[in-house]
Amino acid sequence: MCVDLNKTFLCNDTAMTVAVAGEALPWMEVDFPERNGSLEFSTAPLDFPINPWDIMLCMSGTVIACENAIVVAIIFYTPTLRTPMFVLIGSLATADLLAGMGLILNFVFQYVISSETVSLVTVGFLVASFTASISSLLAITVDRYFSLYNALTYFSEKTLHYVHLMLVSTWGVSLCLGLLPVLGWNCLDDPSLCSIVRPLTRSNVTLLAVSFVIIFILMLTLYFKICKIVCRHAHQIALQQHFFTTSHYVATKKGVATLAIILGTFGTSWLPFAIYCLVGEREYPSVYTYATLLPATYNSMINPIIYAYRNAEIQRSLYALFCGCFQTNVATRSRSPSEV
């Protein structure tokens, strides 16, 4: 059984039935002329015309869009938030904002407009948005690593150059991957090529899943190196002061715990869906796809909490926006990613 992000359908060879008033009524007729036909909806009335999973995805998209819209607005309208770190956080928030909007539009188009063109555009939009979100996480990880590895030269023009290069690469690759289904890499003409997410082909979702695994491995490697640098710095400070103070121990422990939370959240959210994309077949029940895709969207819901709302400068801007407690034009010291 497949999941169409823009049309609820079943891919089983036999029609499912539901009991209504003691009679078996067809839930959906599936017609496969010569085993390769098109899917058609039944005219029989449905007890639940809206899929509850689609409602949960739409609700998730709404929360994601609201959270990240605030982050984007704060970074855009606060002059002090122009350092490379906040530029990358803004890129992540923008990608997650678009992903949330894509989930909302997917729900609207699914139950209002039934069109192959709309289906391709919406799926391509979601693929590009979530790819940009994951790629932005990798860019933030790279930035944090260089802020520690090259701490003395971090605040320089060179840093801005490589940040801009990462942004161009992130959004360029994401846009290309999002355009692939629209430009013809889809299974609309040959349903046998469909993956667990229609209209993406099996080879398409395999490419996306393998790309995610590679990004996850890179992030794991970089955060392991960051952890080593943090522990080495703490040890050097302890040697200079001839003892390891409690504050240094707490700070080091907090930094390691933060890295564990970041990797744990990212892996827990996306790994199940990535693995299912590799092993799942289009004939499998759609509930498996929904059950792995929904937690993946939660990553975009948690990102602004981890990367933005915990930051003191963004918190100050939030207070200025909602409470008027601080002035946004007050100069503040630029913090490096290693301090976040």
C-alpha positions as CSV (number, residue, x, y, z in Angstrom):
1,M,0.0,0.0,0.0
2,C,1.4,3.4,-1.0
3,V,0.9,6.9,0.5
4,D,0.1,9.6,-2.0
5,L,0.9,13.0,-0.4
6,N,-1.9,14.6,-2.5
7,K,-4.5,11.8,-2.9
8,T,-5.6,9.1,-0.5
9,F,-5.5,5.8,-2.3
10,L,-4.9,2.1,-1.9
11,C,-2.5,0.0,-3.9
12,N,-3.7,-3.5,-3.0
13,D,-5.0,-5.8,-5.7
14,T,-8.3,-6.3,-3.9
15,A,-10.7,-3.6,-2.6
16,M,-11.0,-3.0,1.1
17,T,-14.5,-2.9,2.6
18,V,-16.0,-1.3,5.6
19,A,-19.1,-2.3,7.5
20,V,-21.8,0.3,7.4
21,A,-25.2,-0.4,9.0
22,G,-24.5,-4.1,8.8
23,E,-23.6,-4.1,5.1
24,A,-20.2,-4.3,3.4
25,L,-19.7,-1.2,1.3
26,P,-16.5,-0.7,-0.8
27,W,-14.1,1.8,0.7
28,M,-12.3,2.4,-2.5
29,E,-12.4,0.5,-5.8
30,V,-9.0,-0.3,-7.3
31,D,-8.9,-1.1,-10.9
32,F,-5.7,-2.5,-12.5
33,P,-6.4,-3.2,-16.1
34,E,-3.7,-5.6,-17.2
35,R,-2.1,-5.1,-13.7
36,N,-1.0,-1.5,-14.6
37,G,-4.1,0.7,-14.6
38,S,-5.1,3.9,-12.9
39,L,-6.6,4.3,-9.5
40,E,-10.2,5.3,-9.2
41,F,-12.3,6.5,-6.3
42,S,-15.5,4.7,-5.4
43,T,-18.7,6.7,-5.2
44,A,-19.7,4.9,-2.1
45,P,-20.1,7.2,1.0
46,L,-17.3,7.2,3.5
47,D,-17.6,7.3,7.3
48,F,-14.3,9.2,7.6
49,P,-13.7,11.2,4.4
50,I,-10.6,12.8,5.9
51,N,-7.6,10.7,6.8
52,P,-6.7,11.3,10.5
53,W,-3.0,11.0,9.6
54,D,-3.4,13.9,7.1
55,I,-5.0,16.0,9.9
56,M,-2.0,15.3,12.2
57,L,0.4,16.2,9.4
58,C,-1.4,19.4,8.8
59,M,-1.4,20.3,12.5
60,S,2.3,19.5,12.7
61,G,2.8,21.8,9.7
62,T,0.8,24.6,11.4
63,V,3.0,24.5,14.5
64,I,6.2,24.3,12.5
65,A,5.2,27.3,10.4
66,C,4.3,29.4,13.4
67,E,7.4,28.6,15.4
68,N,9.8,29.2,12.5
69,A,8.0,32.3,11.2
70,I,8.8,34.0,14.5
71,V,12.5,33.1,14.3
72,V,12.7,34.3,10.7
73,A,11.0,37.6,11.6
74,I,13.3,38.2,14.6
75,I,16.5,37.5,12.7
76,F,15.4,39.6,9.7
77,Y,14.3,42.6,11.8
78,T,17.1,42.6,14.4
79,P,20.3,44.3,13.1
80,T,22.5,42.7,15.7
81,L,21.7,39.2,14.5
82,R,23.8,39.3,11.3
83,T,26.7,37.0,12.3
84,P,27.4,33.8,10.3
85,M,25.8,31.7,13.1
86,F,22.5,33.6,12.9
87,V,22.5,33.6,9.1
88,L,22.7,29.8,9.2
89,I,20.0,29.6,11.9
90,G,17.9,31.9,9.7
91,S,18.4,29.5,6.8
92,L,17.3,26.6,8.9
93,A,14.2,28.5,10.1
94,T,13.3,29.5,6.6
95,A,13.6,25.9,5.4
96,D,11.4,24.6,8.2
97,L,8.9,27.5,7.7
98,L,8.6,26.4,4.0
99,A,8.2,22.7,5.1
100,G,5.4,23.6,7.5
101,M,3.7,25.7,4.8
102,G,4.1,22.7,2.4
103,L,2.4,20.4,4.8
104,I,-0.5,22.8,5.2
105,L,-0.8,23.3,1.4
106,N,-0.6,19.5,0.9
107,F,-3.6,19.0,3.1
108,V,-5.6,21.7,1.4
109,F,-4.8,20.5,-2.1
110,Q,-5.4,16.9,-1.2
111,Y,-9.0,17.5,-0.3
112,V,-9.8,20.5,-2.5
113,I,-7.9,20.1,-5.8
114,S,-7.2,16.8,-7.4
115,S,-4.5,17.3,-10.0
116,E,-1.4,15.5,-11.1
117,T,0.4,18.8,-11.7
118,V,-0.5,20.1,-8.2
119,S,0.6,16.8,-6.8
120,L,4.0,17.0,-8.4
121,V,4.6,20.6,-7.4
122,T,3.5,20.0,-3.8
123,V,5.7,16.9,-3.4
124,G,8.6,18.7,-5.0
125,F,8.1,21.7,-2.7
126,L,8.2,19.4,0.4
127,V,11.3,17.5,-0.8
128,A,13.1,20.8,-1.4
129,S,12.1,22.2,1.9
130,F,13.0,19.2,4.1
131,T,16.3,18.7,2.1
132,A,17.2,22.4,2.8
133,S,16.3,21.9,6.5
134,I,18.6,18.8,6.9
135,S,21.3,20.5,4.8
136,S,21.1,23.6,7.0
137,L,21.6,21.4,10.1
138,L,24.8,20.1,8.5
139,A,25.9,23.6,7.7
140,I,25.4,24.7,11.3
141,T,27.4,21.7,12.5
142,V,30.3,22.6,10.1
143,D,30.1,26.2,11.4
144,R,30.2,25.1,15.0
145,Y,33.2,22.9,14.3
146,F,35.2,25.7,12.6
147,S,34.3,28.2,15.4
148,L,36.2,25.9,17.7
149,Y,38.9,24.6,15.4
150,N,39.7,28.1,14.1
151,A,38.5,30.2,17.0
152,L,41.1,33.0,16.4
153,T,40.1,33.7,12.8
154,Y,36.4,32.8,13.1
155,F,35.1,36.4,13.0
156,S,36.7,37.3,9.6
157,E,35.7,37.9,6.0
158,K,36.8,34.3,5.2
159,T,34.1,33.0,7.5
160,L,31.4,35.0,5.7
161,H,32.6,33.6,2.4
162,Y,32.4,30.0,3.4
163,V,29.0,30.6,5.1
164,H,27.6,32.1,1.8
165,L,29.1,29.2,-0.1
166,M,27.4,26.7,2.2
167,L,24.1,28.6,1.8
168,V,24.3,28.6,-2.0
169,S,25.2,24.9,-2.0
170,T,22.4,24.0,0.5
171,W,19.6,25.7,-1.4
172,G,21.0,24.9,-4.8
173,V,21.1,21.1,-4.1
174,S,17.7,21.3,-2.4
175,L,16.1,23.1,-5.3
176,C,17.5,20.5,-7.8
177,L,16.2,17.6,-5.7
178,G,12.8,19.2,-5.4
179,L,12.6,19.8,-9.2
180,L,13.4,16.2,-10.1
181,P,9.8,14.9,-9.7
182,V,8.4,17.9,-11.5
183,L,10.8,17.5,-14.4
184,G,9.8,13.8,-15.0
185,W,11.4,11.6,-12.3
186,N,8.1,10.3,-11.1
187,C,5.9,7.3,-11.4
188,L,2.7,8.8,-12.8
189,D,3.1,7.0,-16.1
190,D,4.3,3.7,-14.6
191,P,2.7,2.9,-11.2
192,S,5.0,-0.1,-10.9
193,L,7.9,2.2,-10.3
194,C,6.2,4.0,-7.3
195,S,7.7,4.0,-3.9
196,I,6.1,4.3,-0.5
197,V,5.5,8.0,-1.3
198,R,3.7,8.5,-4.5
199,P,4.5,10.1,-7.0
200,L,8.2,9.6,-6.1
201,T,9.9,6.6,-7.7
202,R,11.7,4.0,-5.7
203,S,15.1,5.2,-7.0
204,N,14.2,8.8,-6.0
205,V,13.4,8.0,-2.4
206,T,16.5,5.8,-2.3
207,L,18.6,8.7,-3.3
208,L,17.0,10.9,-0.7
209,A,17.4,8.3,2.1
210,V,21.0,7.6,1.2
211,S,21.7,11.3,1.2
212,F,20.2,11.6,4.7
213,V,22.3,8.8,6.0
214,I,25.5,10.4,4.6
215,I,24.6,13.7,6.2
216,F,23.8,12.0,9.5
217,I,27.2,10.3,9.5
218,L,29.0,13.6,8.7
219,M,27.2,15.3,11.5
220,L,28.0,12.4,13.9
221,T,31.7,12.7,12.9
222,L,31.8,16.5,13.3
223,Y,30.1,16.5,16.7
224,F,32.4,13.8,17.9
225,K,35.3,16.0,16.9
226,I,33.6,19.0,18.6
227,C,33.2,17.0,21.8
228,K,36.9,16.1,21.7
229,I,37.9,19.8,21.3
230,V,35.6,20.9,24.1
231,C,37.0,18.3,26.5
232,R,40.6,19.2,25.5
233,H,40.0,22.9,26.1
234,A,38.5,22.1,29.5
235,H,41.5,20.0,30.3
236,Q,43.9,22.7,29.3
237,I,42.1,25.3,31.4
238,A,42.2,22.9,34.4
239,L,46.0,22.4,33.9
240,Q,46.5,26.1,33.8
241,Q,44.6,26.6,37.0
242,H,46.0,23.4,38.6
243,F,42.6,22.0,39.3
244,F,39.3,21.3,37.5
245,T,36.7,23.6,38.9
246,T,33.1,22.6,39.3
247,S,32.0,25.3,36.9
248,H,34.3,23.9,34.2
249,Y,33.0,20.4,34.8
250,V,29.3,21.6,34.6
251,A,30.0,23.6,31.4
252,T,31.7,20.6,29.8
253,K,29.0,18.2,30.8
254,K,26.3,20.6,29.6
255,G,28.1,21.0,26.2
256,V,28.3,17.2,25.7
257,A,24.7,16.8,26.8
258,T,23.6,19.4,24.3
259,L,25.5,17.6,21.5
260,A,23.8,14.4,22.5
261,I,20.4,16.0,22.4
262,I,21.0,17.5,19.0
263,L,22.1,14.2,17.4
264,G,19.5,12.2,19.3
265,T,16.7,14.4,18.2
266,F,17.8,14.4,14.6
267,G,18.5,10.7,14.4
268,T,15.3,9.7,16.2
269,S,13.2,11.9,13.9
270,W,14.5,11.0,10.5
271,L,16.2,7.6,10.7
272,P,13.0,5.5,10.9
273,F,11.6,7.2,7.8
274,A,14.9,7.0,5.9
275,I,15.3,3.3,6.7
276,Y,11.7,2.6,5.7
277,C,12.3,4.4,2.4
278,L,15.1,1.9,1.7
279,V,13.3,-1.3,2.7
280,G,9.6,-0.4,2.2
281,E,7.5,-1.4,-0.8
282,R,4.6,0.3,-2.3
283,E,2.3,-2.6,-1.4
284,Y,3.0,-2.1,2.3
285,P,0.2,-0.6,4.4
286,S,0.2,3.2,4.3
287,V,0.1,3.4,8.0
288,Y,3.8,2.4,8.1
289,T,4.7,5.4,5.9
290,Y,2.6,7.8,8.0
291,A,3.9,6.4,11.3
292,T,7.5,7.1,10.2
293,L,6.9,10.4,8.3
294,L,5.0,12.1,11.1
295,P,8.0,11.9,13.6
296,A,10.3,13.2,10.8
297,T,8.2,16.4,10.7
298,Y,8.7,16.8,14.4
299,N,12.4,17.6,13.8
300,S,11.4,20.8,12.1
301,M,9.2,21.6,15.2
302,I,12.1,21.0,17.6
303,N,14.8,22.8,15.6
304,P,13.8,26.4,16.6
305,I,13.8,25.3,20.2
306,I,17.3,23.8,20.1
307,Y,19.0,26.3,17.8
308,A,17.0,29.6,18.3
309,Y,14.9,30.0,21.4
310,R,17.7,28.8,23.7
311,N,19.9,31.6,22.4
312,A,20.2,34.6,24.8
313,E,20.2,37.2,22.0
314,I,17.1,35.8,20.3
315,Q,15.4,35.6,23.7
316,R,16.2,39.3,24.2
317,S,14.7,40.1,20.8
318,L,11.6,38.0,21.7
319,Y,11.1,40.0,24.9
320,A,11.5,43.2,22.9
321,L,8.9,42.0,20.4
322,F,6.3,40.7,22.8
323,C,6.9,42.6,26.1
324,G,8.9,45.7,25.1
325,C,11.2,44.9,28.0
326,F,14.4,45.5,26.0
327,Q,15.5,47.7,23.2
328,T,16.4,45.8,20.0
329,N,19.0,48.4,19.1
330,V,21.1,47.8,22.1
331,A,24.6,46.6,21.1
332,T,25.4,43.1,22.2
333,R,28.5,41.0,21.9
334,S,28.5,38.6,19.0
335,R,28.6,35.1,20.2
336,S,30.3,32.2,18.4
337,P,28.4,29.0,17.7
338,S,30.5,27.2,20.4
339,E,28.8,29.4,23.0
340,V,25.3,28.3,21.9
